[in-house]
Every structure is written in C-alpha cells, then in structure tokens.
Amino acid sequence: MDFTEAIEQSRQAMIQSIYSKGLTDQETLKLSQELDNLIVESQRLKREANSQIDMKNLQIKKGNCK
C-alpha cells in the first residue's frame, strides 16, 4: 500500500469515527494523529525525492553526471 492509499484509508476511518463517536473521542483523536503522521511522512519523502532529483539535474547541468 502506498502513502496515498494509507492516507485515504486513515482519513475515512477518522471521518467514520467523527460521525459515530464525536470530535473529542479518544479514538477519533488517535486516528487524527495517525493521519497527521502519515501526511507528514509522505511530505518528507516527497521533499527528499525532489531534493535527490534536483541534485542529479544539477550534476547533469555541470557535466558531472556518473
């Protein structure tokens, strides 16, 4: 499962918990935190991948590509 699927599943679980248990229920809060963590990790990995791509492009421009 990729991050997009995991985020969507976590989001749906949180929404269901909100409807059935309310915004301040411990389970809802736990699911919200898990969703936040997935989003943060996904963004970190995307930034890391983009940084690696930028470094490769810079090496190519400078003629230092291996």
N, C-alpha and C positions, 0 to 999 in steps of 0.2 A: 504494500500500500504506500503510495507517495504522500507527500505532505498535503497536497490539495484534497485528497480523499479523506485523510485523517482529520484535517481541519473541518471539512464539511460534516463528517460524522460527529465530531465533537460539538460542533455548532448545533446540529439537530438535537443531540442529546441535551444540551443546555436549554434550548428552546422548549423542549418537552418538559424538562424539569421546572422551568419557569411557570408554564401553564398548569402543571399538576401540583407543584409544591410552593411556588412563590419565589420572588426575587431574593429573599433573605434566608431561604432554607440552606442549610449547610451543604447539602448535595449540589444544589444549584451553584453555590459559591465555589465549591470544589471543581465542578465542571467548567465554570467560567475561568478559573485559574489554569486548568489544563489547556483550555482553548488558547488563552493568552500565551502560555509557554510554547505551544505548537506554532503559533504565529510568529513569535519572536525568533524561534529556532529556524523557521523557514526563511525569514528575512535575513538572518545572519548567514545562512548557507548561500542564499542568492547573492548577497554582497560579496562573500568570499569568492564565489564562482566568477562574478563580474570583475573582481579585482584581478583574478588569475588571467582572465581574458584580456583585460587592459594591459597587463604586464607582457603577455605574448604579443599583442598588437604593437606595443612599444618596441619590443625586441625586433619585430619584423621591420618596422619603420627604420630602425637604426642599423639593420642588416646583421643583427646578432642572433638570428634565429638558428636553433640547432635542430 
